[in-house]
Amino acid sequence: MTTFTFADLKLSQESLHALERAGFVHPTPIQARAIPPALEGKDVIGTAATGTGKTAAFLLPIIERLAGRGRGGPRALVLAPTRELAIQISEQLNRFGKARHVRAAVVIGGVGLGRQAAALRDHEVIVATPGRLIDHLQQGNARLGQLEILVLDEADRMLDVMGFRPQLDRILARVPKERQTLLFSATMAGEVADFARTHLVNPVRVEVSRSATTPERAEQRVFLAGQREKLPLLLALLGDDEQSTLVFTRTKRRADKVAKVLERAGHKATRIHADRSQGQRRSALNGFREGTYRVLVATDIAARGIDIAEIGHVVNFDLPHVPEDYVHRVGRTARMAASGRASSFASPEEADLLHGIERLTCKLLPRSKVPRESEVFRNELARAEMASANAGPPGRRSGTPRGGAGHVGARPPRARPAAPADAGGPPSGAPPRRPKLLGSWGTNRRRGRR
């Protein structure tokens, strides 16, 4: 039977009223299929694309089970890979559970241990990142012996990408074996499957979209561009519209450099990565959500845990090393019923990463033409070449590449007898040289050494 409303899921009137106040009318497919077995106390493995409502699919059964139980310490534990995702989950729990007196203790890094320790004693639900929860376990602040429900959200990220398996094993050693376990993820990789076989009992498998499926409403495209072309390309794309844009880079240093170039070009941009304080990260996310910033530059810390309904454009400035992360990045746009765009910049050295993504998603991503004739593109490329030419220290030949603004995060080349012909600037006193435009893969490869 097709489910049309939340009332068909046998939720309590209190939960239905909370959903109505929040503007939730129809359950998403993952909610419609995962909530009933979770309400029955069964273990559940839920697989669905990012942005399809997985959080409510496990929070509503938790609230239903714990409502009216009174204060007796934590009864449910939700583990998430990042601070931002943990905060998002706790906000949703408080949204739906406040009237039922089900509260969340948020246990994440970057915040003092004292207040968290107090919340751990009398809150019904712990929402935590694994590392900080281990800190509290070691200090005796957290007692998990009465847990009834364990949830792993974004399990593939914790197990396959971020290497939390040792920490998870330590936490599981403190959790009762007789419990309900709910495991949710956008992808179901090998490590996750192994974990499920070991720690779940006769789970109900709910897969509402093929694992590693990107949002259907996300228009995806790839630009084959050299590393020096990436910043000019980004600036050119930002000039095409006024959409909110989330830009993913591979490293923290690269995120800082990209954000600074965008600010210099007049864009309202901010950044988020692991070296930013919790206050800075919160300020960046809130500013991006509220429209203070149009562009948020982030490492993969933001691929999970950004619950912003209208991100119009996601840009993979660097392709992710793990193909599954592409799914989560693209999942930041075209959430729920919205549409959006996802643009990926692929340099020649990222060819294998691109092919890995296409194998995972079982689709050839459309190639788009790099706008090399754009005035914004050409001006930024010329500026980058000039900066590179002027970056050498005294005694170094002017024009030898030094990884300037056009080489965001790139390493300088090794010393060689003479600079390659296409790397140097004009001789002293000569008129400025027209910037050399790089072709699509193959024409931008560095010439051989002499």
TANORJO-V480907 format. One record per pair of residues at least 12 apart in sequence whose ideal C-beta (glycine too) atoms are under 10 Angstrom apart, sorted by the first residue. I is the first residue (numbers start at 1). J is the second residue. If there is no record, write none. Layout:
BEGIN
((I,J) (I,J))
END
This chain:
BEGIN
((2,32) (3,26) (3,27) (3,29) (3,31) (3,32) (3,33) (3,35) (3,36) (4,25) (4,26) (4,27) (4,32) (5,19) (5,24) (5,25) (5,26) (5,27) (5,32) (6,18) (6,19) (6,20) (6,24) (6,25) (6,26) (6,27) (6,31) (6,32) (6,35) (6,56) (6,60) (7,19) (7,27) (8,26) (8,27) (8,32) (8,35) (8,36) (9,27) (9,31) (9,32) (9,33) (9,34) (9,35) (9,36) (9,38) (9,39) (9,60) (9,61) (10,35) (10,36) (10,39) (10,40) (10,64) (11,27) (11,35) (11,36) (11,39) (11,60) (11,61) (11,63) (11,64) (12,39) (12,60) (12,63) (12,64) (12,67) (12,100) (14,63) (14,64) (14,67) (14,68) (14,96) (14,97) (14,99) (14,100) (15,35) (15,59) (15,60) (15,61) (15,63) (15,64) (15,67) (15,96) (15,97) (15,99) (15,100) (17,99) (18,60) (18,63) (18,95) (18,96) (18,97) (18,98) (18,99) (18,100) (19,56) (19,60) (19,95) (19,96) (21,95) (21,96) (21,99) (22,56) (22,92) (22,95) (22,96) (24,53) (24,56) (24,60) (24,96) (27,53) (27,56) (27,57) (27,60) (28,48) (28,51) (28,52) (28,53) (28,54) (28,56) (28,57) (28,208) (28,336) (28,337) (29,48) (29,52) (29,53) (29,57) (29,206) (29,207) (29,208) (29,209) (30,46) (30,47) (30,48) (30,49) (30,52) (30,53) (30,54) (30,55) (30,56) (30,57) (30,58) (30,184) (30,206) (30,207) (30,208) (30,209) (31,46) (31,48) (31,52) (31,53) (31,54) (31,55) (31,56) (31,57) (31,58) (31,60) (31,206) (31,208) (32,53) (32,57) (32,206) (32,208) (33,46) (33,48) (33,57) (33,204) (33,205) (33,206) (33,207) (33,208) (34,46) (34,47) (34,48) (34,53) (34,54) (34,56) (34,57) (34,58) (34,60) (34,61) (34,182) (34,184) (34,204) (34,205) (34,206) (34,208) (35,56) (35,57) (35,58) (35,59) (35,60) (35,61) (35,64) (35,206) (36,61) (36,204) (36,206) (37,61) (37,182) (37,203) (37,204) (37,205) (37,206) (38,57) (38,58) (38,59) (38,60) (38,61) (38,62) (38,64) (38,65) (38,149) (38,151) (38,180) (38,182) (38,204) (38,206) (39,60) (39,61) (39,64) (39,65) (40,61) (40,180) (40,204) (41,61) (41,65) (41,148) (41,149) (41,179) (41,180) (42,61) (42,180) (42,181) (42,182) (42,200) (42,201) (42,202) (42,203) (42,204) (43,150) (43,179) (43,180) (43,181) (43,182) (43,183) (43,196) (43,199) (43,200) (43,201) (43,202) (43,203) (43,204) (43,205) (44,57) (44,58) (44,61) (44,151) (44,180) (44,181) (44,182) (44,183) (44,184) (44,200) (44,203) (44,204) (44,205) (44,206) (45,152) (45,155) (45,181) (45,182) (45,183) (45,184) (45,185) (45,188) (45,192) (45,193) (45,196) (45,200) (45,203) (45,204) (45,205) (45,206) (45,207) (46,58) (46,153) (46,155) (46,182) (46,183) (46,184) (46,185) (46,186) (46,188) (46,203) (46,204) (46,205) (46,206) (46,207) (46,208) (47,155) (47,156) (47,183) (47,184) (47,185) (47,186) (47,187) (47,188) (47,192) (47,205) (47,206) (47,207) (47,208) (47,209) (47,210) (47,211) (47,212) (47,213) (48,184) (48,185) (48,186) (48,206) (48,207) (48,208) (48,209) (48,210) (48,211) (48,213) (49,186) (49,187) (49,208) (49,209) (49,210) (49,211) (49,212) (49,213) (49,214) (49,215) (49,216) (49,218) (49,327) (49,328) (49,330) (49,331) (49,334) (49,335) (50,154) (50,185) (50,186) (50,187) (50,213) (50,214) (50,215) (50,303) (50,304) (50,306) (50,327) (50,328) (50,329) (50,330) (50,331) (50,332) (50,333) (50,334) (50,335) (51,186) (51,215) (51,218) (51,306) (51,307) (51,309) (51,311) (51,328) (51,330) (51,331) (51,332) (51,333) (51,334) (51,335) (51,336) (51,338) (52,186) (52,208) (52,209) (52,213) (52,215) (52,331) (52,335) (52,336) (53,208) (53,335) (53,336) (54,153) (54,154) (54,182) (54,184) (54,185) (54,186) (54,206) (54,208) (55,78) (55,80) (55,85) (55,88) (55,89) (55,91) (55,92) (55,93) (55,96) (55,151) (55,153) (55,184) (55,307) (56,92) (56,93) (56,95) (56,96) (57,182) (57,184) (57,206) (57,208) (58,76) (58,78) (58,89) (58,93) (58,149) (58,151) (58,152) (58,153) (58,182) (58,183) (58,184) (59,76) (59,78) (59,89) (59,90) (59,92) (59,93) (59,94) (59,95) (59,96) (59,97) (59,102) (59,104) (59,125) (59,127) (59,151) (59,153) (59,182) (60,92) (60,93) (60,96) (60,97) (61,76) (61,149) (61,151) (61,180) (61,182) (62,75) (62,76) (62,77) (62,78) (62,93) (62,96) (62,97) (62,102) (62,104) (62,124) (62,125) (62,148) (62,149) (62,151) (62,180) (62,182) (63,76) (63,93) (63,96) (63,97) (63,98) (63,99) (63,100) (63,101) (63,102) (63,124) (63,125) (64,96) (64,97) (64,100) (64,102) (65,102) (65,124) (65,148) (65,149) (65,180) (66,97) (66,100) (66,101) (66,102) (66,103) (66,124) (66,125) (66,148) (66,149) (67,97) (67,99) (67,100) (67,101) (67,102) (67,124) (68,100) (68,101) (68,102) (69,100) (69,101) (69,102) (69,124) (69,148) (70,101) (70,124) (71,101) (71,103) (71,121) (71,122) (71,123) (71,124) (72,122) (72,124) (72,146) (73,120) (73,121) (73,122) (73,123) (73,124) (73,126) (73,142) (73,143) (73,144) (73,145) (73,146) (73,147) (74,104) (74,105) (74,107) (74,119) (74,120) (74,121) (74,122) (74,123) (74,124) (74,125) (74,126) (74,128) (74,142) (74,143) (74,144) (74,145) (74,146) (74,147) (74,148) (74,149) (75,102) (75,123) (75,124) (75,125) (75,126) (75,146) (75,147) (75,148) (75,149) (75,179) (76,93) (76,102) (76,104) (76,123) (76,124) (76,125) (76,126) (76,127) (76,147) (76,148) (76,149) (76,150) (76,151) (76,179) (76,180) (76,182) (77,105) (77,107) (77,125) (77,126) (77,127) (77,128) (77,133) (77,142) (77,144) (77,147) (77,148) (77,149) (77,150) (77,151) (77,152) (77,171) (77,174) (77,175) (77,179) (78,90) (78,93) (78,104) (78,125) (78,126) (78,127) (78,128) (78,149) (78,150) (78,151) (78,152) (78,153) (78,182) (78,184) (79,107) (79,126) (79,127) (79,128) (79,129) (79,130) (79,133) (79,150) (79,151) (79,152) (79,153) (79,154) (79,155) (79,158) (79,164) (79,167) (79,168) (79,171) (79,172) (80,108) (80,127) (80,128) (80,129) (80,130) (80,151) (80,152) (80,153) (80,154) (80,155) (80,157) (80,158) (80,304) (80,305) (81,129) (81,130) (81,152) (81,153) (81,154) (81,155) (81,156) (81,157) (81,158) (81,159) (81,161) (81,162) (81,164) (81,300) (81,301) (81,303) (81,304) (81,305) (82,108) (82,109) (82,129) (82,154) (82,157) (82,158) (82,162) (82,274) (82,281) (82,300) (82,301) (82,302) (82,303) (82,304) (82,305) (82,306) (83,106) (83,108) (83,109) (83,110) (83,111) (83,128) (83,129) (83,132) (83,274) (83,278) (83,281) (83,282) (83,301) (83,305) (84,108) (84,129) (84,272) (84,278) (84,281) (84,282) (84,285) (84,298) (84,301) (84,302) (84,303) (84,304) (84,305) (84,306) (84,307) (85,108) (85,127) (85,129) (85,153) (85,154) (85,157) (85,301) (85,302) (85,303) (85,304) (85,305) (85,306) (85,307) (86,104) (86,106) (86,107) (86,108) (86,109) (86,126) (86,127) (86,128) (86,129) (86,132) (86,153) (86,305) (87,104) (87,106) (87,108) (87,127) (87,278) (87,281) (87,282) (87,285) (87,305) (87,307) (88,127) (88,153) (88,285) (88,304) (88,305) (88,306) (88,307) (88,308) (89,104) (89,106) (89,125) (89,127) (89,128) (89,151) (89,153) (89,305) (89,307) (90,103) (90,104) (90,105) (90,106) (90,107) (90,108) (90,123) (90,125) (90,126) (90,127) (90,128) (91,104) (91,106) (91,127) (91,307) (92,104) (92,127) (92,307) (93,106) (93,124) (93,125) (93,127) (94,106) (94,125) (94,127) (97,124) (97,125) (100,124) (101,124) (102,123) (102,124) (102,125) (103,119) (103,122) (103,123) (103,124) (103,125) (104,119) (104,123) (104,124) (104,125) (104,126) (104,127) (104,128) (105,117) (105,118) (105,119) (105,120) (105,121) (105,122) (105,123) (105,124) (105,125) (105,126) (105,127) (105,128) (105,136) (105,142) (106,119) (106,123) (106,125) (106,126) (106,127) (106,128) (106,129) (106,132) (107,119) (107,120) (107,123) (107,126) (107,127) (107,128) (107,129) (107,130) (107,131) (107,132) (107,133) (107,134) (107,135) (107,136) (107,141) (107,142) (108,127) (108,128) (108,129) (108,131) (108,132) (108,133) (108,278) (109,128) (109,129) (109,131) (109,132) (109,135) (109,274) (109,278) (110,129) (110,132) (110,274) (110,276) (110,277) (110,278) (110,279) (110,280) (110,281) (110,282) (111,132) (111,278) (111,279) (113,132) (113,135) (113,136) (113,139) (113,141) (114,141) (116,128) (116,132) (116,133) (116,135) (116,136) (116,141) (116,142) (117,135) (117,136) (117,139) (117,140) (117,141) (117,142) (118,141) (119,141) (120,133) (120,136) (120,137) (120,141) (120,142) (120,143) (120,144) (121,141) (121,142) (121,143) (125,147) (125,149) (125,151) (126,142) (126,144) (126,147) (127,151) (127,153) (128,142) (128,171) (129,158) (129,162) (129,164) (129,167) (130,152) (130,158) (130,162) (130,164) (130,165) (130,166) (130,167) (130,168) (130,170) (130,171) (131,162) (131,164) (131,167) (133,167) (133,168) (133,170) (133,171) (133,174) (134,164) (134,166) (134,167) (134,168) (134,170) (134,171) (134,174) (137,167) (137,170) (137,171) (137,173) (137,174) (138,170) (142,171) (142,174) (143,174) (144,171) (144,172) (144,173) (144,174) (144,175) (144,176) (144,179) (145,174) (145,175) (145,176) (146,175) (146,176) (147,174) (147,175) (147,176) (147,178) (147,179) (147,180) (148,175) (148,176) (148,178) (148,179) (148,180) (149,179) (149,180) (149,181) (149,182) (150,171) (150,172) (150,175) (150,176) (150,179) (150,180) (150,181) (150,182) (150,183) (150,199) (150,200) (151,180) (151,181) (151,182) (151,183) (151,184) (152,164) (152,168) (152,181) (152,182) (152,183) (152,184) (152,185) (152,192) (152,195) (152,196) (152,199) (152,200) (153,182) (153,183) (153,184) (153,185) (153,304) (153,305) (154,184) (154,185) (154,186) (154,187) (154,303) (154,304) (154,305) (154,328) (155,168) (155,182) (155,183) (155,184) (155,185) (155,186) (155,187) (155,188) (155,189) (155,191) (155,192) (155,193) (155,195) (155,196) (156,183) (156,184) (156,185) (156,186) (156,187) (156,188) (156,189) (156,190) (156,191) (156,192) (156,193) (156,195) (156,211) (156,212) (156,304) (156,322) (156,324) (156,325) (156,327) (156,328) (157,185) (157,186) (157,187) (157,189) (157,192) (157,300) (157,303) (157,304) (157,305) (157,322) (157,324) (157,325) (157,328) (158,185) (158,191) (158,192) (158,195) (158,304) (159,183) (159,185) (159,189) (159,190) (159,191) (159,192) (159,193) (159,194) (159,195) (159,196) (160,185) (160,187) (160,189) (160,190) (160,191) (160,192) (160,195) (160,322) (160,324) (160,325) (161,187) (161,189) (161,191) (161,300) (161,303) (161,304) (161,320) (161,321) (161,322) (161,324) (161,325) (161,328) (162,300) (162,301) (162,304) (162,322) (163,191) (165,191) (165,194) (165,195) (168,195) (168,199) (169,195) (169,198) (169,199) (172,195) (172,198) (172,199) (175,199) (177,199) (177,201) (178,201) (179,199) (179,201) (180,200) (180,201) (181,195) (181,196) (181,199) (181,200) (181,201) (181,203) (182,200) (182,203) (182,204) (183,195) (183,196) (183,199) (183,200) (183,203) (183,205) (184,206) (185,211) (185,324) (185,328) (186,209) (186,211) (186,212) (186,213) (186,214) (186,303) (186,304) (186,324) (186,327) (186,328) (186,331) (187,210) (187,211) (187,212) (187,213) (187,322) (187,323) (187,324) (187,325) (187,327) (187,328) (187,360) (188,205) (188,207) (188,210) (188,211) (188,212) (188,324) (189,211) (189,212) (189,322) (189,323) (189,324) (189,360) (192,211) (210,361) (210,362) (211,324) (211,327) (211,360) (212,323) (212,324) (212,326) (212,327) (212,357) (212,359) (212,360) (212,361) (212,362) (213,327) (213,331) (213,360) (213,361) (213,362) (213,363) (214,326) (214,327) (214,328) (214,329) (214,330) (214,331) (214,333) (214,334) (214,342) (214,357) (214,360) (214,361) (214,363) (214,365) (215,327) (215,330) (215,331) (215,332) (215,333) (215,334) (215,335) (215,336) (215,338) (215,339) (215,340) (215,342) (216,334) (216,339) (217,333) (217,334) (217,335) (217,336) (217,337) (217,338) (217,339) (217,340) (217,341) (218,313) (218,314) (218,330) (218,331) (218,332) (218,333) (218,334) (218,335) (218,338) (218,339) (218,340) (218,341) (218,342) (219,313) (219,333) (219,334) (219,339) (219,340) (219,341) (219,342) (219,343) (219,366) (220,314) (220,316) (220,326) (220,330) (220,333) (220,334) (220,340) (220,341) (220,342) (220,343) (220,344) (220,357) (220,361) (220,363) (220,365) (220,366) (220,368) (221,341) (221,342) (221,343) (221,344) (221,365) (221,366) (221,367) (221,368) (221,369) (222,316) (222,319) (222,342) (222,343) (222,344) (222,345) (222,346) (222,354) (222,357) (222,358) (222,364) (222,365) (222,366) (222,367) (222,368) (223,236) (223,237) (223,315) (223,316) (223,343) (223,344) (223,345) (223,346) (223,347) (223,367) (223,368) (223,369) (223,370) (223,371) (223,440) (224,344) (224,345) (224,346) (224,347) (224,348) (224,350) (224,351) (224,354) (224,367) (224,368) (224,369) (224,370) (224,439) (224,440) (224,441) (224,442) (224,444) (225,344) (225,345) (225,346) (225,347) (225,348) (225,350) (225,370) (225,372) (225,438) (225,439) (225,440) (225,441) (225,444) (226,345) (226,347) (226,348) (226,349) (226,370) (226,406) (226,407) (226,437) (226,438) (226,439) (226,440) (226,441) (226,442) (226,443) (226,444) (226,445) (226,446) (227,318) (227,345) (227,347) (227,348) (227,349) (227,350) (227,403) (227,406) (227,407) (227,408) (227,409) (227,410) (227,438) (227,444) (228,347) (228,380) (228,381) (228,384) (228,385) (228,388) (228,401) (228,404) (228,405) (228,406) (228,407) (228,408) (228,410) (228,435) (228,436) (228,438) (228,444) (229,345) (229,347) (229,370) (229,372) (229,377) (229,380) (229,381) (229,384) (229,406) (229,437) (229,438) (229,439) (229,440) (229,444) (230,249) (230,254) (230,258) (230,315) (230,317) (230,318) (230,345) (230,346) (230,347) (230,370) (230,406) (230,407) (230,408) (230,409) (230,410) (231,257) (231,258) (231,261) (231,262) (231,265) (231,317) (231,345) (231,377) (231,380) (231,381) (231,383) (231,384) (231,405) (231,406) (231,407) (231,408) (232,261) (232,370) (232,371) (232,372) (232,374) (232,376) (232,377) (232,378) (232,379) (232,380) (232,381) (232,382) (232,383) (232,384) (232,406) (232,435) (232,437) (232,438) (233,315) (233,317) (233,343) (233,345) (233,370) (233,371) (233,372) (233,374) (233,376) (233,377) (233,380) (233,381) (234,247) (234,258) (234,261) (234,262) (234,265) (234,267) (234,295) (234,297) (234,315) (234,317) (234,343) (234,345) (234,376) (234,377) (234,380) (234,408) (235,261) (235,262) (235,265) (235,266) (235,267) (235,374) (235,376) (235,377) (235,379) (235,380) (235,381) (236,370) (236,371) (236,372) (236,373) (236,374) (236,375) (236,376) (236,377) (236,378) (236,379) (236,380) (236,381) (237,313) (237,315) (237,341) (237,343) (237,345) (237,368) (237,371) (237,374) (237,376) (237,377) (238,262) (238,265) (238,266) (238,267) (238,269) (238,294) (238,295) (238,313) (238,315) (238,376) (239,265) (239,267) (239,371) (239,374) (239,375) (239,376) (239,377) (240,313) (240,371) (240,374) (240,376) (241,312) (241,313) (241,341) (242,294) (242,312) (243,294) (243,295) (243,310) (243,311) (243,312) (243,313) (243,333) (243,340) (243,341) (244,288) (244,289) (244,291) (244,293) (244,294) (244,295) (244,296) (244,308) (244,310) (244,311) (244,312) (244,313) (244,314) (244,333) (244,340) (245,262) (245,267) (245,269) (245,288) (245,293) (245,294) (245,295) (245,296) (245,297) (245,311) (245,312) (245,313) (245,314) (245,315) (245,333) (245,341) (245,343) (246,272) (246,288) (246,295) (246,296) (246,297) (246,298) (246,302) (246,303) (246,306) (246,308) (246,311) (246,312) (246,313) (246,314) (246,315) (246,316) (246,329) (246,332) (246,333) (246,340) (246,342) (247,259) (247,262) (247,269) (247,271) (247,295) (247,296) (247,297) (247,298) (247,302) (247,313) (247,314) (247,315) (247,316) (247,317) (247,318) (247,343) (247,345) (248,296) (248,297) (248,298) (248,299) (248,300) (248,301) (248,302) (248,303) (248,314) (248,315) (248,316) (248,317) (248,318) (248,319) (248,320) (248,325) (248,326) (248,328) (248,329) (248,330) (248,332) (248,344) (249,271) (249,273) (249,297) (249,298) (249,299) (249,300) (249,315) (249,316) (249,317) (249,318) (249,408) (249,409) (250,299) (250,300) (250,316) (250,317) (250,318) (250,319) (250,320) (250,321) (250,350) (250,409) (251,273) (251,299) (251,318) (251,408) (251,409) (252,271) (252,272) (252,273) (252,274) (252,275) (252,276) (252,298) (252,299) (252,301) (252,409) (253,273) (253,275) (253,299) (253,408) (253,409) (254,273) (254,297) (254,299) (254,317) (254,318) (254,408) (254,409) (254,410) (255,271) (255,272) (255,273) (255,275) (255,276) (255,296) (255,297) (255,298) (255,299) (255,301) (255,302) (255,317) (255,318) (255,408) (255,409) (256,271) (256,273) (256,275) (256,276) (256,297) (256,408) (256,409) (257,271) (257,297) (257,403) (257,405) (257,407) (257,408) (257,409) (258,271) (258,295) (258,297) (258,298) (258,315) (258,317) (258,318) (258,405) (258,408) (258,409) (259,271) (259,272) (259,273) (259,284) (259,293) (259,295) (259,296) (259,297) (259,298) (260,297) (260,405) (260,408) (261,297) (261,380) (261,383) (261,384) (261,405) (261,406) (261,408) (262,293) (262,294) (262,295) (262,297) (263,293) (263,295) (264,383) (264,405) (265,376) (265,379) (265,380) (265,383) (267,293) (267,294) (267,295) (268,287) (268,288) (268,291) (268,292) (268,293) (268,294) (268,295) (269,284) (269,288) (269,293) (269,294) (269,295) (269,296) (269,297) (270,283) (270,284) (270,285) (270,287) (270,288) (270,292) (270,293) (270,294) (270,295) (270,296) (270,297) (270,298) (271,284) (271,293) (271,295) (271,296) (271,297) (271,298) (271,299) (271,302) (272,284) (272,285) (272,288) (272,296) (272,297) (272,298) (272,299) (272,301) (272,302) (272,306) (273,297) (273,298) (273,299) (273,300) (273,301) (273,302) (274,299) (274,300) (274,301) (275,299) (276,298) (276,299) (276,301) (281,298) (281,301) (281,302) (284,296) (284,297) (284,298) (284,302) (285,298) (285,302) (285,305) (285,306) (285,307) (285,308) (288,302) (288,306) (288,308) (288,311) (289,306) (289,307) (289,308) (289,309) (289,310) (289,311) (290,308) (291,310) (294,312) (294,313) (295,313) (295,315) (296,308) (296,311) (296,332) (297,315) (297,317) (298,317) (298,329) (298,332) (299,318) (300,318) (300,320) (300,321) (300,322) (300,325) (300,328) (300,329) (302,328) (302,329) (302,332) (303,320) (303,324) (303,325) (303,326) (303,327) (303,328) (303,329) (303,330) (303,331) (303,332) (304,325) (304,328) (304,329) (304,331) (304,332) (305,328) (305,332) (306,328) (306,331) (306,332) (306,335) (307,332) (307,335) (308,332) (308,333) (308,335) (309,335) (309,336) (309,337) (309,338) (310,333) (310,335) (310,338) (310,340) (311,332) (311,333) (311,334) (311,335) (311,338) (311,340) (311,341) (312,333) (312,334) (312,338) (312,339) (312,340) (312,341) (313,332) (313,333) (313,340) (313,341) (313,342) (313,343) (314,329) (314,330) (314,331) (314,332) (314,333) (314,334) (314,340) (314,341) (314,342) (314,343) (314,344) (315,329) (315,333) (315,341) (315,342) (315,343) (315,344) (315,345) (316,329) (316,330) (316,342) (316,343) (316,344) (316,345) (316,346) (316,350) (316,353) (316,354) (316,357) (317,343) (317,344) (317,345) (317,408) (317,409) (318,344) (318,345) (318,346) (318,347) (318,350) (318,353) (318,408) (318,409) (319,344) (319,345) (319,346) (319,347) (319,349) (319,350) (319,351) (319,352) (319,353) (319,354) (319,356) (319,357) (320,344) (320,350) (320,353) (320,356) (320,357) (321,350) (321,352) (321,353) (321,356) (322,353) (322,356) (322,357) (322,360) (323,353) (323,354) (323,355) (323,356) (323,357) (323,358) (323,359) (323,360) (323,361) (324,356) (324,357) (324,360) (324,361) (325,357) (326,342) (326,344) (326,353) (326,354) (326,356) (326,357) (326,358) (326,360) (326,361) (326,365) (327,357) (327,360) (327,361) (329,342) (329,344) (330,342) (330,344) (330,357) (330,361) (342,365) (343,368) (344,357) (344,365) (344,368) (345,370) (346,365) (346,367) (346,440) (346,441) (347,410) (347,438) (347,441) (347,444) (348,440) (348,441) (348,442) (348,443) (348,444) (348,445) (349,445) (350,441) (351,441) (367,440) (369,440) (370,437) (370,438) (370,439) (370,440) (372,435) (372,437) (372,438) (372,439) (372,440) (373,437) (377,435) (377,437) (378,434) (378,435) (378,437) (379,435) (380,405) (380,406) (380,435) (381,406) (381,435) (381,436) (381,437) (381,438) (382,406) (382,432) (382,433) (382,434) (382,435) (382,436) (383,404) (383,405) (383,406) (383,435) (384,404) (384,405) (384,406) (384,407) (384,408) (384,435) (385,399) (385,401) (385,404) (385,405) (385,406) (385,423) (385,424) (385,425) (385,432) (385,433) (385,434) (385,435) (385,436) (386,399) (386,404) (386,405) (386,406) (386,425) (386,426) (386,432) (386,433) (386,435) (387,402) (387,404) (387,405) (387,406) (387,407) (387,425) (388,400) (388,401) (388,402) (388,403) (388,404) (388,405) (388,406) (388,407) (388,412) (388,423) (388,424) (388,425) (389,401) (389,402) (389,404) (389,423) (389,424) (389,425) (389,426) (389,432) (389,433) (390,402) (390,404) (390,425) (391,403) (391,404) (391,405) (391,407) (391,412) (391,425) (392,404) (392,412) (392,419) (392,424) (392,425) (396,415) (396,419) (397,418) (397,419) (397,423) (397,424) (397,425) (398,419) (398,424) (398,425) (398,426) (398,427) (398,428) (399,419) (399,423) (399,424) (399,425) (399,426) (399,427) (399,433) (400,412) (400,413) (400,415) (400,416) (400,418) (400,419) (400,420) (400,423) (400,424) (400,425) (401,413) (401,419) (401,420) (401,422) (401,423) (401,424) (401,446) (406,435) (413,446) (413,449) (414,449) (416,449) (416,450) (417,449) (417,450) (418,449) (418,450) (419,450) (420,446) (420,447) (420,448) (420,449) (420,450) (421,447) (421,450) (422,436) (422,438) (422,444) (422,446) (422,447) (423,436) (423,446) (423,447))
END
